[in-house]
Amino acid sequence: MADQQTTLGVALIALLQRYGVEHVFGIPGVHTIELYRGLADSSITHHTPRHEQGAGFMADGYARVSGKPGVCFVITGPGLTNIATPMGQALADSIPMLVISSVNDTLNTPQAQGMLHEMPDQLALSATLTRFSQTIHSETELTSALARAFDVFSSARPGPVHLQIPVSMLGKTCHLTPMQSRRQATRPAPDPSSLAAAAKAIDKCHSPVILAGGGCRQAASAIQQLAEHLDAPVFLTINARGVLPPAHPLSVSASGTMKAARTAIAASDLVIAIGTELAATDYDQYKNDEFYINGTLVRCDIDPLQINNNYLSDIGVVADSQHFANALISKTTRKQGNGSERCRTVITDAHQELTTEMSRHLSLLERVRTTVPDAIFVGDSTQLIYSGNMLFNTARPNHWFNSSVGFGTLGYALPAAIGASIAKRGNPVICLIGDGGLQFVLGELGTLRDAGQPVAILVWRNNGYREIKTTMEQAGVKTVGVEFCVPDYLKVAESYGIRSFRADTIDSLCEQLAISLDNCEPVLIEMEEAEIMQ
């Protein structure tokens, strides 16, 4: 097949198709017109959010559920600054995201020219939020940069990648050479000597535990088999919920910030940490320095920089979590102990730590899960999420995720829920969001209406930023800026053609959920905390 004469913008669309990209999230602008020239005739579906922040969060939710990178098109200047927050969230949670932007042709001019959307240095901005950021000057650079990006997504610690293309280059004629069949880089297998050291330590131990992080999401089966092989309780971070389902006797969804979990981990003579940063948001959220690892620490991560981050490992293994788990099974002796009993003790003791309010929140979440067993729960920073992060679990990985940790942005849940629904069409998605956070992205109700997916938006209404208000009061700070006007969300939803309902009991909530999701339609359900928790 001969070279094809085309434009760089059209060539980009063709290359994305060859990498299996099926969806793109973005808002067209005068600086990206040529980027869209080949899109309508391609197999890629374009989704238009109402703000570039929504595009980034949709790409994030899509990537988590599909396992494929979320791809975004944004304009020069404000398009990139608007999507910077989602890029920060994706970087914090290791989510594969490809952001393609235009850039003014003045990028190498030392003095500003007053061009539309001009920024002093886009690359410098995105460099702090990405695995790498690059300016594209030719079709050769475009081809190599995309290959590098997809190698990062497939074989390294994932995260956002940003490619910017000068406006004049997008419409420039180029020759697209047929891409040779190439094998993408694969995830690393464990080094034999490090693996042997880990296996030796495991065979000597008597009470192992596994700390599973977000890096285990694509290795659920292998992690479960390893846990059963070692009779080891598996403590699931927030991003690892569902790696072992709630009913599994070795599954511990209790947060590492809870005393029950910390006691069990500290008592273990060997801790296997896989795909987790051992970060404060999962193990020391309240910064009281009471999380201890007293036993031998065997640590596996795909990123070598994580092996001794936060906690020094006794044995470090740089490897993919699935390769590591499978290799340990073959290299270690099967154990029979009291793993299930240790799990039951942790779960029982953890429930005793919950406040009355948290227990009620968990009961609500469990009722919703029973009503919609295969639902994907996507959350913002809000009360139900804080309580759910303590102990809630789902039957599958990537069915419970939220923005309350890591970068910790508000306004994440609705667009991320839309992205999740696009990744798994027809699968019910529960969006858990507060009445404050929803106002960050209210316009994305229109995007949900466009998508027509079964997303149920559960609005937790407390007329402001309650968590911040409570924290201010506890600190003895006079509350300012935490109470404000909240719109009538039922009317707003109806104006977008989305059915809405106010639930005053958990029974009425679940009834309305079942009706809407059975009909495969979006719905907004508002809940007043004081009413529904009675």
KESETI-971794 format. One record per residue (C-alpha): x, y negated, z; residue in one letter; residue number from 1. Coordinates in steps of 0.02 Angstrom, whole numbers, plus 50000, padded with zeros to 5 digits. Example, Ala and Ser with C-alpha at 12.3 -4.5 7.8 and 13.67 -1.06 7.14 Angstrom:
2
<lomar <50615,50225,50390>,'A',1>
<lomar <50684,50053,50357>,'S',2>
# end
This chain:
534
<lomar <50000,50000,50000>,'M',1>
<lomar <50073,49832,49946>,'A',2>
<lomar <50091,49676,50051>,'D',3>
<lomar <49930,49575,50063>,'Q',4>
<lomar <49932,49386,50038>,'Q',5>
<lomar <49825,49306,50171>,'T',6>
<lomar <49833,49175,50307>,'T',7>
<lomar <49910,49197,50477>,'L',8>
<lomar <49741,49180,50562>,'G',9>
<lomar <49664,49316,50454>,'V',10>
<lomar <49819,49424,50478>,'A',11>
<lomar <49798,49410,50667>,'L',12>
<lomar <49620,49478,50656>,'I',13>
<lomar <49680,49623,50549>,'A',14>
<lomar <49819,49663,50672>,'L',15>
<lomar <49700,49658,50821>,'L',16>
<lomar <49587,49782,50733>,'Q',17>
<lomar <49734,49899,50707>,'R',18>
<lomar <49765,49895,50895>,'Y',19>
<lomar <49586,49948,50925>,'G',20>
<lomar <49519,49780,50986>,'V',21>
<lomar <49328,49784,50978>,'E',22>
<lomar <49278,49626,51073>,'H',23>
<lomar <49344,49448,51085>,'V',24>
<lomar <49286,49314,51207>,'F',25>
<lomar <49305,49132,51160>,'G',26>
<lomar <49237,48962,51109>,'I',27>
<lomar <49281,48901,50933>,'P',28>
<lomar <49358,48728,50916>,'G',29>
<lomar <49431,48617,50782>,'V',30>
<lomar <49604,48687,50820>,'H',31>
<lomar <49552,48869,50801>,'T',32>
<lomar <49443,48863,50645>,'I',33>
<lomar <49572,48960,50545>,'E',34>
<lomar <49582,49089,50683>,'L',35>
<lomar <49399,49127,50651>,'Y',36>
<lomar <49410,49139,50460>,'R',37>
<lomar <49427,49328,50457>,'G',38>
<lomar <49324,49367,50612>,'L',39>
<lomar <49148,49374,50540>,'A',40>
<lomar <49198,49507,50412>,'D',41>
<lomar <49293,49612,50539>,'S',42>
<lomar <49236,49751,50655>,'S',43>
<lomar <49271,49640,50807>,'I',44>
<lomar <49121,49570,50901>,'T',45>
<lomar <49139,49391,50963>,'H',46>
<lomar <49058,49337,51127>,'H',47>
<lomar <49033,49152,51162>,'T',48>
<lomar <49037,49099,51345>,'P',49>
<lomar <48987,48925,51398>,'R',50>
<lomar <49160,48885,51467>,'H',51>
<lomar <49333,48956,51438>,'E',52>
<lomar <49341,49006,51621>,'Q',53>
<lomar <49194,49119,51583>,'G',54>
<lomar <49288,49192,51434>,'A',55>
<lomar <49434,49240,51545>,'G',56>
<lomar <49328,49319,51680>,'F',57>
<lomar <49227,49414,51550>,'M',58>
<lomar <49388,49481,51477>,'A',59>
<lomar <49442,49532,51654>,'D',60>
<lomar <49281,49628,51689>,'G',61>
<lomar <49286,49707,51517>,'Y',62>
<lomar <49467,49764,51542>,'A',63>
<lomar <49435,49841,51713>,'R',64>
<lomar <49290,49947,51653>,'V',65>
<lomar <49350,49990,51477>,'S',66>
<lomar <49534,50015,51518>,'G',67>
<lomar <49575,49910,51364>,'K',68>
<lomar <49648,49734,51365>,'P',69>
<lomar <49521,49592,51364>,'G',70>
<lomar <49557,49472,51220>,'V',71>
<lomar <49519,49285,51223>,'C',72>
<lomar <49529,49146,51092>,'F',73>
<lomar <49548,48969,51162>,'V',74>
<lomar <49591,48799,51093>,'I',75>
<lomar <49743,48692,51125>,'T',76>
<lomar <49752,48594,51288>,'G',77>
<lomar <49588,48604,51386>,'P',78>
<lomar <49551,48779,51321>,'G',79>
<lomar <49710,48843,51399>,'L',80>
<lomar <49692,48745,51560>,'T',81>
<lomar <49513,48805,51578>,'N',82>
<lomar <49565,48987,51562>,'I',83>
<lomar <49714,48967,51678>,'A',84>
<lomar <49612,49017,51832>,'T',85>
<lomar <49556,49185,51757>,'P',86>
<lomar <49736,49215,51702>,'M',87>
<lomar <49791,49189,51882>,'G',88>
<lomar <49660,49313,51944>,'Q',89>
<lomar <49712,49441,51812>,'A',90>
<lomar <49895,49420,51856>,'L',91>
<lomar <49859,49447,52041>,'A',92>
<lomar <49759,49606,52006>,'D',93>
<lomar <49867,49673,51863>,'S',94>
<lomar <49728,49664,51733>,'I',95>
<lomar <49776,49675,51547>,'P',96>
<lomar <49723,49515,51458>,'M',97>
<lomar <49779,49442,51292>,'L',98>
<lomar <49752,49254,51277>,'V',99>
<lomar <49779,49182,51103>,'I',100>
<lomar <49778,48993,51089>,'S',101>
<lomar <49820,48863,50962>,'S',102>
<lomar <49949,48729,51001>,'V',103>
<lomar <49982,48558,50924>,'N',104>
<lomar <50120,48547,50796>,'D',105>
<lomar <50203,48417,50908>,'T',106>
<lomar <50258,48551,51031>,'L',107>
<lomar <50442,48514,51000>,'N',108>
<lomar <50423,48325,50996>,'T',109>
<lomar <50499,48248,51152>,'P',110>
<lomar <50378,48101,51156>,'Q',111>
<lomar <50188,48120,51159>,'A',112>
<lomar <50104,48075,50995>,'Q',113>
<lomar <49928,48052,51061>,'G',114>
<lomar <49861,48203,50966>,'M',115>
<lomar <49693,48280,51009>,'L',116>
<lomar <49710,48408,51151>,'H',117>
<lomar <49895,48370,51166>,'E',118>
<lomar <49990,48442,51314>,'M',119>
<lomar <50171,48411,51362>,'P',120>
<lomar <50215,48596,51371>,'D',121>
<lomar <50081,48731,51357>,'Q',122>
<lomar <50209,48869,51367>,'L',123>
<lomar <50275,48806,51533>,'A',124>
<lomar <50099,48809,51605>,'L',125>
<lomar <50059,48985,51547>,'S',126>
<lomar <50230,49056,51591>,'A',127>
<lomar <50187,49054,51777>,'T',128>
<lomar <50024,49150,51746>,'L',129>
<lomar <50077,49286,51625>,'T',130>
<lomar <50189,49436,51601>,'R',131>
<lomar <50258,49337,51454>,'F',132>
<lomar <50210,49188,51347>,'S',133>
<lomar <50272,49154,51171>,'Q',134>
<lomar <50252,49031,51027>,'T',135>
<lomar <50223,49112,50857>,'I',136>
<lomar <50313,49033,50708>,'H',137>
<lomar <50292,49169,50574>,'S',138>
<lomar <50200,49328,50530>,'E',139>
<lomar <50354,49426,50582>,'T',140>
<lomar <50350,49349,50755>,'E',141>
<lomar <50162,49380,50765>,'L',142>
<lomar <50184,49565,50727>,'T',143>
<lomar <50325,49588,50851>,'S',144>
<lomar <50240,49486,50988>,'A',145>
<lomar <50080,49588,50976>,'L',146>
<lomar <50181,49750,50981>,'A',147>
<lomar <50269,49688,51136>,'R',148>
<lomar <50105,49637,51218>,'A',149>
<lomar <50021,49803,51188>,'F',150>
<lomar <50176,49893,51251>,'D',151>
<lomar <50159,49795,51414>,'V',152>
<lomar <49976,49845,51425>,'F',153>
<lomar <50012,50029,51393>,'S',154>
<lomar <50176,50061,51483>,'S',155>
<lomar <50215,49929,51614>,'A',156>
<lomar <50128,49837,51753>,'R',157>
<lomar <49987,49754,51656>,'P',158>
<lomar <49933,49573,51667>,'G',159>
<lomar <49897,49426,51553>,'P',160>
<lomar <49999,49389,51397>,'V',161>
<lomar <49985,49222,51308>,'H',162>
<lomar <50026,49192,51124>,'L',163>
<lomar <50011,49016,51054>,'Q',164>
<lomar <50008,48975,50869>,'I',165>
<lomar <50036,48800,50798>,'P',166>
<lomar <49879,48732,50715>,'V',167>
<lomar <49962,48714,50544>,'S',168>
<lomar <50026,48894,50552>,'M',169>
<lomar <49853,48971,50573>,'L',170>
<lomar <49801,48927,50395>,'G',171>
<lomar <49971,48952,50318>,'K',172>
<lomar <49986,49083,50181>,'T',173>
<lomar <50082,49237,50233>,'C',174>
<lomar <50111,49415,50177>,'H',175>
<lomar <50042,49545,50295>,'L',176>
<lomar <50147,49700,50279>,'T',177>
<lomar <50052,49861,50319>,'P',178>
<lomar <50096,49903,50498>,'M',179>
<lomar <50193,50063,50506>,'Q',180>
<lomar <50121,50197,50617>,'S',181>
<lomar <50208,50169,50782>,'R',182>
<lomar <50199,50254,50947>,'R',183>
<lomar <50164,50131,51087>,'Q',184>
<lomar <50278,50139,51236>,'A',185>
<lomar <50221,50263,51367>,'T',186>
<lomar <50215,50248,51555>,'R',187>
<lomar <50373,50305,51646>,'P',188>
<lomar <50389,50477,51726>,'A',189>
<lomar <50476,50490,51895>,'P',190>
<lomar <50664,50507,51903>,'D',191>
<lomar <50705,50689,51951>,'P',192>
<lomar <50820,50643,52096>,'S',193>
<lomar <50696,50520,52173>,'S',194>
<lomar <50556,50646,52149>,'L',195>
<lomar <50658,50783,52232>,'A',196>
<lomar <50693,50670,52383>,'A',197>
<lomar <50508,50629,52398>,'A',198>
<lomar <50457,50812,52385>,'A',199>
<lomar <50584,50862,52518>,'K',200>
<lomar <50519,50731,52639>,'A',201>
<lomar <50339,50782,52607>,'I',202>
<lomar <50374,50966,52638>,'D',203>
<lomar <50448,50921,52809>,'K',204>
<lomar <50303,50812,52867>,'C',205>
<lomar <50149,50867,52967>,'H',206>
<lomar <50023,50725,52952>,'S',207>
<lomar <50040,50637,52783>,'P',208>
<lomar <49925,50499,52722>,'V',209>
<lomar <49909,50420,52550>,'I',210>
<lomar <49885,50233,52524>,'L',211>
<lomar <49806,50215,52352>,'A',212>
<lomar <49805,50044,52269>,'G',213>
<lomar <49738,49971,52109>,'G',214>
<lomar <49877,50057,52013>,'G',215>
<lomar <49786,50222,52043>,'C',216>
<lomar <49625,50172,51953>,'R',217>
<lomar <49669,50266,51794>,'Q',218>
<lomar <49736,50417,51890>,'A',219>
<lomar <49588,50464,51999>,'A',220>
<lomar <49588,50649,51959>,'S',221>
<lomar <49775,50667,51993>,'A',222>
<lomar <49765,50571,52157>,'I',223>
<lomar <49619,50678,52216>,'Q',224>
<lomar <49713,50838,52173>,'Q',225>
<lomar <49868,50775,52264>,'L',226>
<lomar <49765,50733,52418>,'A',227>
<lomar <49687,50906,52420>,'E',228>
<lomar <49857,50988,52391>,'H',229>
<lomar <49933,50895,52540>,'L',230>
<lomar <49773,50889,52645>,'D',231>
<lomar <49808,50702,52659>,'A',232>
<lomar <49679,50567,52695>,'P',233>
<lomar <49675,50437,52556>,'V',234>
<lomar <49657,50256,52612>,'F',235>
<lomar <49583,50158,52467>,'L',236>
<lomar <49620,49974,52442>,'T',237>
<lomar <49481,49863,52376>,'I',238>
<lomar <49539,49887,52195>,'N',239>
<lomar <49554,50075,52220>,'A',240>
<lomar <49377,50109,52281>,'R',241>
<lomar <49302,50257,52190>,'G',242>
<lomar <49470,50342,52158>,'V',243>
<lomar <49399,50465,52284>,'L',244>
<lomar <49209,50460,52297>,'P',245>
<lomar <49121,50424,52464>,'P',246>
<lomar <49072,50606,52493>,'A',247>
<lomar <49248,50675,52475>,'H',248>
<lomar <49311,50737,52645>,'P',249>
<lomar <49481,50651,52619>,'L',250>
<lomar <49412,50483,52561>,'S',251>
<lomar <49441,50335,52676>,'V',252>
<lomar <49369,50171,52615>,'S',253>
<lomar <49401,50082,52780>,'A',254>
<lomar <49504,49926,52751>,'S',255>
<lomar <49684,49929,52809>,'G',256>
<lomar <49644,49774,52911>,'T',257>
<lomar <49532,49878,53026>,'M',258>
<lomar <49603,49948,53187>,'K',259>
<lomar <49541,50124,53150>,'A',260>
<lomar <49636,50130,52985>,'A',261>
<lomar <49792,50051,53057>,'R',262>
<lomar <49796,50174,53202>,'T',263>
<lomar <49788,50324,53085>,'A',264>
<lomar <49920,50255,52968>,'I',265>
<lomar <50038,50211,53111>,'A',266>
<lomar <50017,50387,53183>,'A',267>
<lomar <50063,50473,53019>,'S',268>
<lomar <50238,50543,53005>,'D',269>
<lomar <50241,50511,52816>,'L',270>
<lomar <50153,50378,52711>,'V',271>
<lomar <50141,50395,52522>,'I',272>
<lomar <50100,50224,52449>,'A',273>
<lomar <50050,50233,52265>,'I',274>
<lomar <50014,50083,52155>,'G',275>
<lomar <49990,49961,52299>,'T',276>
<lomar <50082,49801,52342>,'E',277>
<lomar <50052,49835,52527>,'L',278>
<lomar <49992,49656,52526>,'A',279>
<lomar <49912,49559,52668>,'A',280>
<lomar <49743,49550,52581>,'T',281>
<lomar <49728,49739,52597>,'D',282>
<lomar <49823,49776,52758>,'Y',283>
<lomar <49847,49616,52858>,'D',284>
<lomar <49710,49497,52803>,'Q',285>
<lomar <49700,49410,52971>,'Y',286>
<lomar <49889,49387,52981>,'K',287>
<lomar <49907,49465,53153>,'N',288>
<lomar <50058,49572,53105>,'D',289>
<lomar <49980,49729,53178>,'E',290>
<lomar <49995,49840,53024>,'F',291>
<lomar <50135,49965,53052>,'Y',292>
<lomar <50210,50106,52951>,'I',293>
<lomar <50308,50211,53076>,'N',294>
<lomar <50332,50367,52972>,'G',295>
<lomar <50439,50393,52818>,'T',296>
<lomar <50378,50279,52678>,'L',297>
<lomar <50377,50357,52504>,'V',298>
<lomar <50329,50225,52380>,'R',299>
<lomar <50283,50242,52197>,'C',300>
<lomar <50250,50096,52080>,'D',301>
<lomar <50264,50064,51894>,'I',302>
<lomar <50346,49897,51935>,'D',303>
<lomar <50522,49915,52009>,'P',304>
<lomar <50503,49745,52093>,'L',305>
<lomar <50365,49818,52203>,'Q',306>
<lomar <50463,49964,52274>,'I',307>
<lomar <50531,49859,52418>,'N',308>
<lomar <50408,49714,52415>,'N',309>
<lomar <50325,49675,52584>,'N',310>
<lomar <50386,49840,52659>,'Y',311>
<lomar <50553,49926,52628>,'L',312>
<lomar <50532,50103,52562>,'S',313>
<lomar <50632,50250,52625>,'D',314>
<lomar <50611,50335,52457>,'I',315>
<lomar <50564,50232,52305>,'G',316>
<lomar <50501,50305,52142>,'V',317>
<lomar <50473,50197,51988>,'V',318>
<lomar <50340,50289,51890>,'A',319>
<lomar <50162,50293,51829>,'D',320>
<lomar <50044,50347,51968>,'S',321>
<lomar <49970,50492,51870>,'Q',322>
<lomar <50141,50561,51820>,'H',323>
<lomar <50200,50544,52000>,'F',324>
<lomar <50049,50630,52078>,'A',325>
<lomar <50054,50775,51955>,'N',326>
<lomar <50241,50797,51980>,'A',327>
<lomar <50223,50801,52170>,'L',328>
<lomar <50091,50936,52159>,'I',329>
<lomar <50211,51047,52063>,'S',330>
<lomar <50361,51008,52175>,'K',331>
<lomar <50284,51023,52350>,'T',332>
<lomar <50210,51162,52455>,'T',333>
<lomar <50022,51159,52482>,'R',334>
<lomar <49975,51104,52658>,'K',335>
<lomar <49833,51155,52771>,'Q',336>
<lomar <49801,51040,52916>,'G',337>
<lomar <49671,50927,52992>,'N',338>
<lomar <49656,50798,52855>,'G',339>
<lomar <49466,50802,52848>,'S',340>
<lomar <49453,50785,53036>,'E',341>
<lomar <49571,50636,53035>,'R',342>
<lomar <49463,50556,52899>,'C',343>
<lomar <49303,50579,52998>,'R',344>
<lomar <49383,50500,53151>,'T',345>
<lomar <49438,50346,53052>,'V',346>
<lomar <49267,50322,52971>,'I',347>
<lomar <49175,50344,53136>,'T',348>
<lomar <49290,50225,53230>,'D',349>
<lomar <49286,50098,53087>,'A',350>
<lomar <49096,50089,53093>,'H',351>
<lomar <49109,50047,53278>,'Q',352>
<lomar <49215,49895,53235>,'E',353>
<lomar <49084,49818,53121>,'L',354>
<lomar <48982,49672,53182>,'T',355>
<lomar <48792,49689,53178>,'T',356>
<lomar <48790,49576,53026>,'E',357>
<lomar <48919,49682,52932>,'M',358>
<lomar <48823,49842,52971>,'S',359>
<lomar <48665,49765,52899>,'R',360>
<lomar <48757,49708,52743>,'H',361>
<lomar <48827,49883,52718>,'L',362>
<lomar <48653,49959,52739>,'S',363>
<lomar <48589,49844,52602>,'L',364>
<lomar <48732,49891,52485>,'L',365>
<lomar <48705,50076,52518>,'E',366>
<lomar <48519,50059,52479>,'R',367>
<lomar <48562,49973,52314>,'V',368>
<lomar <48687,50112,52274>,'R',369>
<lomar <48554,50243,52309>,'T',370>
<lomar <48429,50150,52199>,'T',371>
<lomar <48555,50131,52056>,'V',372>
<lomar <48681,50273,52084>,'P',373>
<lomar <48796,50235,51937>,'D',374>
<lomar <48795,50046,51955>,'A',375>
<lomar <48953,49943,51935>,'I',376>
<lomar <48967,49818,52078>,'F',377>
<lomar <49055,49655,52031>,'V',378>
<lomar <49075,49525,52167>,'G',379>
<lomar <49124,49347,52208>,'D',380>
<lomar <49186,49280,52373>,'S',381>
<lomar <49026,49298,52472>,'T',382>
<lomar <48961,49379,52632>,'Q',383>
<lomar <48902,49544,52556>,'L',384>
<lomar <49071,49566,52473>,'I',385>
<lomar <49169,49532,52632>,'Y',386>
<lomar <49069,49665,52722>,'S',387>
<lomar <49076,49787,52577>,'G',388>
<lomar <49265,49770,52569>,'N',389>
<lomar <49273,49837,52747>,'M',390>
<lomar <49196,50008,52710>,'L',391>
<lomar <49094,50019,52550>,'F',392>
<lomar <49140,50144,52415>,'N',393>
<lomar <49075,50201,52245>,'T',394>
<lomar <49074,50368,52157>,'A',395>
<lomar <49191,50311,52018>,'R',396>
<lomar <49342,50197,52004>,'P',397>
<lomar <49318,50023,51932>,'N',398>
<lomar <49139,50021,51998>,'H',399>
<lomar <49180,49905,52144>,'W',400>
<lomar <49289,49752,52111>,'F',401>
<lomar <49283,49570,52160>,'N',402>
<lomar <49379,49408,52171>,'S',403>
<lomar <49385,49390,52360>,'S',404>
<lomar <49566,49447,52368>,'V',405>
<lomar <49722,49408,52269>,'G',406>
<lomar <49694,49242,52181>,'F',407>
<lomar <49525,49232,52267>,'G',408>
<lomar <49428,49120,52148>,'T',409>
<lomar <49244,49074,52155>,'L',410>
<lomar <49131,49093,52003>,'G',411>
<lomar <49207,49259,51952>,'Y',412>
<lomar <49064,49380,51975>,'A',413>
<lomar <48938,49329,51842>,'L',414>
<lomar <49055,49320,51690>,'P',415>
<lomar <49153,49473,51749>,'A',416>
<lomar <48989,49568,51767>,'A',417>
<lomar <48944,49520,51588>,'I',418>
<lomar <49114,49584,51529>,'G',419>
<lomar <49089,49746,51625>,'A',420>
<lomar <48918,49771,51544>,'S',421>
<lomar <48992,49744,51371>,'I',422>
<lomar <49126,49874,51408>,'A',423>
<lomar <48997,50003,51460>,'K',424>
<lomar <48838,49959,51368>,'R',425>
<lomar <48677,50012,51450>,'G',426>
<lomar <48761,50048,51616>,'N',427>
<lomar <48681,49946,51757>,'P',428>
<lomar <48791,49811,51833>,'V',429>
<lomar <48759,49728,52001>,'I',430>
<lomar <48827,49550,52014>,'C',431>
<lomar <48847,49497,52197>,'L',432>
<lomar <48869,49309,52210>,'I',433>
<lomar <48833,49169,52332>,'G',434>
<lomar <48729,49015,52297>,'D',435>
<lomar <48888,48911,52301>,'G',436>
<lomar <48993,49019,52186>,'G',437>
<lomar <48855,49037,52057>,'L',438>
<lomar <48857,48849,52027>,'Q',439>
<lomar <49035,48865,51960>,'F',440>
<lomar <48971,48966,51811>,'V',441>
<lomar <48785,48932,51800>,'L',442>
<lomar <48793,48909,51612>,'G',443>
<lomar <48846,49091,51591>,'E',444>
<lomar <48664,49140,51620>,'L',445>
<lomar <48649,49092,51436>,'G',446>
<lomar <48789,49212,51391>,'T',447>
<lomar <48700,49350,51487>,'L',448>
<lomar <48540,49313,51392>,'R',449>
<lomar <48638,49325,51228>,'D',450>
<lomar <48712,49492,51281>,'A',451>
<lomar <48544,49562,51339>,'G',452>
<lomar <48629,49685,51455>,'Q',453>
<lomar <48558,49763,51616>,'P',454>
<lomar <48649,49648,51738>,'V',455>
<lomar <48560,49614,51903>,'A',456>
<lomar <48619,49452,51983>,'I',457>
<lomar <48593,49461,52171>,'L',458>
<lomar <48608,49284,52237>,'V',459>
<lomar <48652,49274,52422>,'W',460>
<lomar <48575,49110,52475>,'R',461>
<lomar <48639,49017,52628>,'N',462>
<lomar <48637,48840,52557>,'N',463>
<lomar <48822,48809,52545>,'G',464>
<lomar <48993,48883,52580>,'Y',465>
<lomar <48948,48977,52738>,'R',466>
<lomar <49113,49069,52761>,'E',467>
<lomar <49211,48907,52753>,'I',468>
<lomar <49087,48822,52868>,'K',469>
<lomar <49106,48961,52997>,'T',470>
<lomar <49295,48954,52985>,'T',471>
<lomar <49295,48765,53009>,'M',472>
<lomar <49183,48781,53161>,'E',473>
<lomar <49294,48916,53237>,'Q',474>
<lomar <49445,48803,53211>,'A',475>
<lomar <49359,48658,53296>,'G',476>
<lomar <49350,48556,53134>,'V',477>
<lomar <49195,48451,53106>,'K',478>
<lomar <49111,48525,52953>,'T',479>
<lomar <49122,48423,52794>,'V',480>
<lomar <49086,48473,52613>,'G',481>
<lomar <49010,48643,52649>,'V',482>
<lomar <48825,48603,52638>,'E',483>
<lomar <48748,48537,52477>,'F',484>
<lomar <48600,48539,52359>,'C',485>
<lomar <48565,48710,52285>,'V',486>
<lomar <48451,48725,52133>,'P',487>
<lomar <48297,48833,52117>,'D',488>
<lomar <48386,48981,52039>,'Y',489>
<lomar <48222,49067,51993>,'L',490>
<lomar <48173,48921,51882>,'K',491>
<lomar <48348,48906,51810>,'V',492>
<lomar <48349,49092,51764>,'A',493>
<lomar <48176,49081,51688>,'E',494>
<lomar <48230,48932,51583>,'S',495>
<lomar <48358,49049,51504>,'Y',496>
<lomar <48226,49183,51476>,'G',497>
<lomar <48291,49294,51618>,'I',498>
<lomar <48165,49373,51734>,'R',499>
<lomar <48185,49315,51914>,'S',500>
<lomar <48118,49366,52083>,'F',501>
<lomar <48137,49319,52266>,'R',502>
<lomar <48164,49470,52380>,'A',503>
<lomar <48116,49453,52563>,'D',504>
<lomar <48145,49636,52609>,'T',505>
<lomar <48269,49769,52554>,'I',506>
<lomar <48123,49874,52491>,'D',507>
<lomar <48063,49734,52375>,'S',508>
<lomar <48242,49706,52316>,'L',509>
<lomar <48266,49888,52269>,'C',510>
<lomar <48094,49897,52187>,'E',511>
<lomar <48133,49749,52074>,'Q',512>
<lomar <48306,49817,52036>,'L',513>
<lomar <48233,49982,51980>,'A',514>
<lomar <48105,49898,51867>,'I',515>
<lomar <48229,49785,51778>,'S',516>
<lomar <48369,49910,51759>,'L',517>
<lomar <48250,50047,51701>,'D',518>
<lomar <48196,49925,51566>,'N',519>
<lomar <48379,49888,51527>,'C',520>
<lomar <48354,49701,51551>,'E',521>
<lomar <48443,49565,51651>,'P',522>
<lomar <48365,49500,51811>,'V',523>
<lomar <48407,49371,51943>,'L',524>
<lomar <48353,49412,52121>,'I',525>
<lomar <48374,49282,52256>,'E',526>
<lomar <48392,49333,52437>,'M',527>
<lomar <48383,49220,52588>,'E',528>
<lomar <48502,49297,52715>,'E',529>
<lomar <48392,49257,52865>,'A',530>
<lomar <48241,49341,52784>,'E',531>
<lomar <48310,49499,52705>,'I',532>
<lomar <48420,49546,52852>,'M',533>
<lomar <48277,49547,52979>,'Q',534>
# end
